């Protein structure tokens, strides 16, 4: 065997051995919706030796579920080992948009993720129970959800991110079940105006949240993300903004999550 190939193979095996996160599927409970909801919980391999860990809540997109990240971005879970953090991937239903729906009381996913799930995770795992050790991010619908929840619950989350997020829902009134959650834009324009991320910047103060926004330049959400970036600049709200070639797909998000979790790690380290 070629000596160089052998050494490279040994190095790869060593990396895999060093980073072997613990991945569990758990059943959580939502009192507000009175149902059991699944989630993936990722812990670093040395979890048993650590007193307490920061947590990143990682949201899926429309039509996805709790298992999307672990099955479609294979290998990203090793970052839990590298950065000594927990990652929690909840189920946000087929098209909840992570709202407490004013049109359908069966959908209370703001309450579930920002309150009930955080409480459940803190009760079951060795977490640092402080906003300075909690972050939230997600893709597409989950990118909207992460910013929406963090803006409204700054006492819970200290950092938030978005990958290809639907950060302004108003240009898409007939898409992705949003009208089922809010009512139609024509009938309930105030609901749409109130529940779109770009109209919620008044909730922020400079440095009240650590923010990272990422969207590909070929993505159908690119323009709304660019607009959000410009509005944050106008309001002097510090944030990281990434725009690079790419579209609305798992190739992009598998890359983007690397930057998101590095950003969250650096936030946790600065606390």
Secondary structure, 3 states (H helix, E strand, C coil): CCHHHHHHHHHHHHHHHHCCCEEEEEEEEECCCCEEEEEEEEECCCHHHCCCEEEEEEECCCCCCCCHHHHHCCCHHHHHHHHCEEEEEECCCCCCCCCECCCCCCCEHHHHHHHHHHHHHHHHCCECCCHHHEEEEEECHHHHHHHHHHHHCCCCCCEEEEECCCCCCHHHCCCCCHHHHHCCCCCCHHHHHHCCHHHCHHHCCCCCCEEEEEEECCCCCHHHHHHHHHHHHHCCCCCEEEEECCCCCHHHHHHHHHHHHHHHHHHHHCC
